[in-house]
């Protein structure tokens, strides 16, 4: 562990270009996607890249398969999702085509209600679900489409897929995929912004005994005008016999993390503010026992909160 004042800079090869997403694997390694068209396996023991997989387009997101799986996933700028087996170094298992050419900015590996492995993704058109165990050619959209909004974030109560929150901002010009893709592309680099713009967080739940999903409660908030922000769903004790959850998001006007109770979106708490907007937000559960950690990152600092 590093002390709170110690910083270790790790230099990556210049052809890596900008790193778009990173996931931690068990055993002291991580994977990350980059605009250099690579999915890379990184050793935190040696601070070096130990394996690269070539991607057919710049990488925007990544995810690690559910427990017991050797699969890893990369979401691409052209709307595709690529599946790799971490034990194979030559080529991907599958290259799956999305519903649009918009960048896949978020990926989650989850387990369906019947126990099968699925992949949740989000791009400008909205959240989608993919079949991770078959050669299914296309995903299915979980919410209705519309020209008036752009999906900028997707959180789930992993590893299950029953409870999701999608975040949206208004579309600048409802003129199709090309405009949506150009809006998303602007978020490749951190951008200073003011108070953001009005957006919304929408609860998405699986219908009882069904494979379909439905939109539920909506909460209005300030979101980034340009960035694809990160969000998280946090387990938070029990109410009766059911697990309670909080939704957390880097609110643009607050410049800090705001949390809401689910499913009501009742205001819970605001965490310490930053001088700069929140760029990344992650929750990690304890490997043993209850609780976990919520981390948030801005250009100014990294904060980690203990969740009891």
C-alpha positions as CSV (number, residue, x, y, z in Angstrom):
1,X,0.0,0.0,0.0
2,X,1.2,3.5,-0.7
3,X,1.0,6.3,1.9
4,X,-1.5,9.1,1.3
5,X,1.4,11.3,0.3
6,X,3.2,8.9,-2.0
7,X,2.7,9.0,-5.8
8,X,4.3,6.4,-8.1
9,X,4.3,7.4,-11.8
10,X,4.2,4.5,-14.2
11,X,5.2,5.3,-17.8
12,X,3.3,3.4,-20.5
13,X,4.5,2.9,-24.1
14,X,3.7,6.0,-26.3
15,X,1.7,3.9,-28.7
16,X,-0.8,3.2,-25.8
17,X,-2.2,6.7,-26.2
18,X,-5.0,7.7,-23.7
19,X,-6.2,5.1,-21.3
20,X,-10.0,5.0,-21.3
21,X,-11.0,2.4,-18.7
22,X,-9.4,0.0,-16.2
23,X,-10.5,-3.0,-14.2
24,X,-8.7,-4.8,-11.3
25,X,-8.3,-8.6,-11.5
26,X,-7.8,-11.0,-8.6
27,X,-4.1,-11.7,-8.0
28,X,-2.5,-8.3,-8.4
29,X,-3.1,-7.5,-12.1
30,X,-5.4,-5.2,-14.1
31,X,-6.7,-4.8,-17.6
32,X,-7.1,-1.4,-19.4
33,X,-8.4,-0.2,-22.8
34,X,-6.8,2.6,-24.6
35,X,-7.2,4.7,-27.7
36,X,-4.1,3.0,-29.1
37,X,-6.4,0.1,-30.1
38,X,-5.2,-2.2,-27.4
39,X,-6.6,-4.1,-24.4
40,X,-3.6,-4.6,-22.1
41,X,-2.9,-6.8,-19.1
42,X,-0.9,-4.9,-16.5
43,X,1.1,-6.4,-13.5
44,X,0.9,-4.3,-10.4
45,X,3.8,-6.4,-8.9
46,X,6.2,-5.3,-11.7
47,X,4.5,-2.1,-12.8
48,X,4.6,-3.2,-16.4
49,X,2.4,-4.4,-19.3
50,X,2.7,-8.2,-19.6
51,X,0.3,-8.8,-22.5
52,X,-1.4,-6.8,-25.2
53,X,-4.4,-7.8,-27.4
54,X,-5.0,-5.8,-30.6
55,X,-8.4,-4.3,-31.0
56,X,-10.1,-3.5,-34.3
57,X,-10.9,0.1,-33.1
58,X,-9.9,2.3,-30.2
59,X,-11.0,0.9,-26.8
60,X,-13.4,2.8,-24.6
61,X,-14.3,0.4,-21.8
62,X,-13.5,-3.0,-20.3
63,X,-14.9,-5.5,-17.9
64,X,-13.8,-8.7,-16.1
65,X,-16.0,-11.8,-16.4
66,X,-18.1,-13.0,-13.4
67,X,-16.4,-15.2,-10.8
68,X,-15.1,-18.4,-12.3
69,X,-14.9,-17.0,-15.8
70,X,-11.7,-16.5,-17.8
71,X,-13.4,-14.0,-20.1
72,X,-12.6,-10.3,-20.4
73,X,-14.4,-7.7,-22.5
74,X,-13.6,-4.5,-24.4
75,X,-16.1,-1.9,-25.6
76,X,-14.9,-0.1,-28.7
77,X,-15.3,3.3,-30.2
78,X,-17.2,1.8,-33.2
79,X,-20.0,0.3,-31.0
80,X,-18.6,-3.3,-30.9
81,X,-17.9,-5.5,-27.9
82,X,-15.0,-7.9,-28.1
83,X,-14.7,-11.0,-26.0
84,X,-11.3,-12.5,-25.0
85,X,-10.2,-15.5,-23.0
86,X,-7.3,-14.3,-20.8
87,X,-5.6,-17.7,-21.3
88,X,-5.5,-17.2,-25.1
89,X,-3.1,-14.5,-26.5
90,X,-3.7,-14.8,-30.2
91,X,-7.2,-13.6,-31.1
92,X,-10.5,-12.7,-29.6
93,X,-13.2,-15.3,-29.0
94,X,-15.9,-13.1,-30.5
95,X,-16.4,-9.7,-32.0
96,X,-20.0,-8.6,-31.5
97,X,-21.6,-5.8,-33.4
98,X,-23.7,-3.2,-31.5
99,X,-27.0,-1.4,-32.3
100,X,-25.2,1.8,-33.4
101,X,-21.7,3.1,-34.2
102,X,-21.6,5.1,-30.9
103,X,-18.6,4.4,-28.5
104,X,-19.4,1.8,-25.8
105,X,-18.4,3.9,-22.8
106,X,-19.5,1.5,-20.0
107,X,-19.3,-2.3,-19.6
108,X,-20.4,-4.5,-16.7
109,X,-20.2,-8.3,-16.5
110,X,-23.2,-9.7,-14.7
111,X,-25.3,-12.8,-14.0
112,X,-28.8,-13.1,-15.3
113,X,-31.8,-14.2,-13.2
114,X,-31.4,-17.8,-14.6
115,X,-27.7,-17.9,-13.8
116,X,-26.3,-17.3,-17.3
117,X,-23.5,-14.8,-17.9
118,X,-24.4,-11.5,-19.6
119,X,-22.7,-8.2,-20.4
120,X,-24.3,-4.8,-19.8
121,X,-23.1,-2.0,-22.0
122,X,-24.0,1.7,-22.4
123,X,-23.5,4.0,-25.4
124,X,-25.3,7.2,-26.4
125,X,-28.5,5.3,-27.5
126,X,-28.9,3.7,-24.0
127,X,-28.1,0.6,-22.0
128,X,-28.0,-2.8,-23.7
129,X,-27.6,-6.4,-22.7
130,X,-25.5,-8.9,-24.5
131,X,-25.4,-12.7,-24.3
132,X,-21.8,-13.5,-23.2
133,X,-22.0,-17.2,-23.7
134,X,-23.1,-17.5,-27.3
135,X,-22.6,-16.0,-30.7
136,X,-25.6,-13.8,-30.5
137,X,-25.1,-11.2,-33.2
138,X,-26.8,-8.2,-31.6
139,X,-27.7,-7.0,-28.1
140,X,-31.1,-5.9,-27.0
141,X,-31.8,-2.4,-25.8
142,X,-33.2,-2.2,-22.2
143,X,-35.0,1.1,-22.5
144,X,-36.9,2.9,-25.2
145,X,-35.0,5.0,-27.7
146,X,-35.5,8.7,-28.3
147,X,-33.9,11.6,-30.1
148,X,-34.1,13.8,-27.0
149,X,-31.5,12.3,-24.7
150,X,-28.0,10.7,-24.7
151,X,-27.0,8.0,-22.2
152,X,-23.8,9.0,-20.4
153,X,-23.4,6.5,-17.6
154,X,-24.7,3.1,-16.4
155,X,-24.4,1.7,-12.9
156,X,-25.5,-1.8,-11.8
157,X,-25.7,-3.8,-8.5
158,X,-23.1,-6.3,-9.7
159,X,-22.9,-9.2,-10.1
160,X,-26.7,-9.3,-10.6
161,X,-28.5,-7.5,-13.4
162,X,-31.8,-6.8,-11.7
163,X,-31.1,-3.2,-10.5
164,X,-29.6,-0.5,-12.8
165,X,-29.4,3.2,-13.0
166,X,-28.8,4.9,-16.3
167,X,-27.8,8.6,-16.5
168,X,-28.8,10.9,-19.4
169,X,-28.3,14.4,-20.7
170,X,-30.3,16.2,-23.3
171,X,-29.2,15.7,-26.9
172,X,-27.9,18.9,-28.5
173,X,-29.2,18.2,-31.9
174,X,-31.5,15.2,-32.5
175,X,-30.2,14.4,-36.0
176,X,-29.1,10.8,-35.6
177,X,-26.1,8.6,-34.8
178,X,-23.4,10.8,-36.3
179,X,-24.2,13.7,-34.0
180,X,-24.5,11.4,-31.0
181,X,-21.1,9.8,-31.8
182,X,-19.5,13.3,-32.2
183,X,-20.9,14.4,-28.8
184,X,-19.5,11.3,-27.1
185,X,-16.1,11.6,-28.9
186,X,-15.6,15.0,-27.2
187,X,-15.3,13.3,-23.9
188,X,-11.9,11.6,-24.7
189,X,-10.0,14.2,-22.7
190,X,-11.0,15.9,-19.4
191,X,-12.8,19.2,-20.1
192,X,-13.3,22.0,-17.7
193,X,-16.9,23.0,-17.2
194,X,-19.1,25.2,-15.2
195,X,-22.3,24.0,-13.5
196,X,-23.0,21.4,-16.1
197,X,-26.5,21.0,-17.5
198,X,-29.7,19.5,-16.3
199,X,-29.8,15.8,-16.8
200,X,-31.5,12.8,-15.2
201,X,-30.8,9.5,-13.5
202,X,-33.4,6.8,-14.2
203,X,-33.9,3.5,-12.3
204,X,-34.2,0.4,-14.5
205,X,-35.5,-2.8,-13.0
206,X,-36.2,-6.3,-14.3
207,X,-39.9,-7.1,-14.4
208,X,-40.8,-10.0,-12.0
209,X,-40.2,-13.4,-13.6
210,X,-39.4,-11.7,-16.9
211,X,-36.4,-11.0,-19.1
212,X,-37.8,-7.5,-19.9
213,X,-36.7,-4.3,-18.1
214,X,-38.8,-1.2,-17.3
215,X,-37.9,2.4,-16.4
216,X,-38.9,3.5,-13.0
217,X,-38.2,6.5,-10.7
218,X,-36.3,9.4,-12.2
219,X,-34.1,11.9,-10.4
220,X,-33.0,15.2,-11.9
221,X,-29.4,16.4,-11.4
222,X,-26.6,18.4,-12.9
223,X,-24.5,16.3,-15.3
224,X,-21.4,17.1,-17.5
225,X,-22.0,18.7,-20.8
226,X,-19.3,16.7,-22.5
227,X,-17.9,13.8,-20.4
228,X,-19.1,10.3,-20.1
229,X,-19.3,10.2,-16.3
230,X,-19.0,7.2,-14.0
231,X,-21.6,6.1,-11.4
232,X,-22.0,3.3,-8.9
233,X,-24.6,1.4,-7.0
234,X,-23.5,0.6,-3.4
235,X,-25.0,-2.1,-1.1
236,X,-26.0,-0.5,2.1
237,X,-27.4,-2.7,4.8
238,X,-30.7,-4.5,4.8
239,X,-34.3,-3.3,5.1
240,X,-36.4,-6.3,6.3
241,X,-35.1,-9.2,4.2
242,X,-34.0,-7.1,1.2
243,X,-30.6,-5.6,0.5
244,X,-30.7,-1.8,0.5
245,X,-28.7,0.2,-2.1
246,X,-27.4,3.7,-2.7
247,X,-26.7,5.4,-6.0
248,X,-23.6,7.6,-6.3
249,X,-22.7,10.1,-9.0
250,X,-20.2,12.9,-9.4
251,X,-22.6,15.8,-9.5
252,X,-21.3,18.6,-11.8
253,X,-22.5,21.6,-9.7
254,X,-21.4,20.0,-6.4
255,X,-18.0,18.9,-7.8
256,X,-18.2,16.0,-5.4
257,X,-20.1,12.8,-5.0
258,X,-23.8,12.9,-4.2
259,X,-25.6,9.8,-3.0
260,X,-29.3,8.8,-3.2
261,X,-31.4,6.0,-1.7
262,X,-32.8,3.5,-4.1
263,X,-35.4,2.9,-5.4
264,X,-36.9,6.3,-4.2
265,X,-34.0,8.5,-5.1
266,X,-34.3,10.1,-1.7
267,X,-31.3,12.3,-1.0
268,X,-28.8,10.5,1.3
269,X,-25.6,12.5,1.6
270,X,-23.0,14.6,-0.2
271,X,-19.4,13.6,0.2
272,X,-16.3,15.9,0.3
273,X,-16.1,18.3,-2.6
274,X,-13.3,18.8,-5.0
275,X,-12.1,22.0,-6.8
276,X,-12.4,20.1,-10.1
277,X,-15.2,17.9,-11.5
278,X,-15.3,14.2,-10.7
279,X,-13.8,12.2,-13.6
280,X,-14.1,8.6,-12.2
281,X,-16.1,6.8,-9.5
282,X,-15.8,3.2,-8.5
283,X,-17.1,0.9,-5.8
284,X,-15.4,-2.3,-4.7
285,X,-16.8,-4.8,-2.2
286,X,-14.7,-6.3,0.6
287,X,-13.3,-9.7,-0.5
288,X,-14.3,-11.1,3.0
289,X,-17.2,-9.8,5.0
290,X,-19.6,-6.9,4.5
291,X,-18.8,-3.4,3.4
292,X,-16.5,-2.0,0.8
293,X,-14.8,1.1,-0.6
294,X,-15.9,4.0,-2.8
295,X,-13.2,5.8,-4.7
296,X,-13.6,9.0,-6.6
297,X,-11.0,10.8,-8.8
298,X,-10.6,14.3,-10.1
299,X,-7.7,16.2,-11.7
300,X,-7.0,17.5,-8.1
301,X,-7.0,14.3,-6.0
302,X,-8.1,10.7,-5.4
303,X,-10.4,10.0,-2.4
304,X,-11.4,6.6,-1.0
305,X,-14.3,6.3,1.4
306,X,-15.0,3.3,3.6
307,X,-18.6,2.0,3.2
308,X,-19.8,0.1,6.3
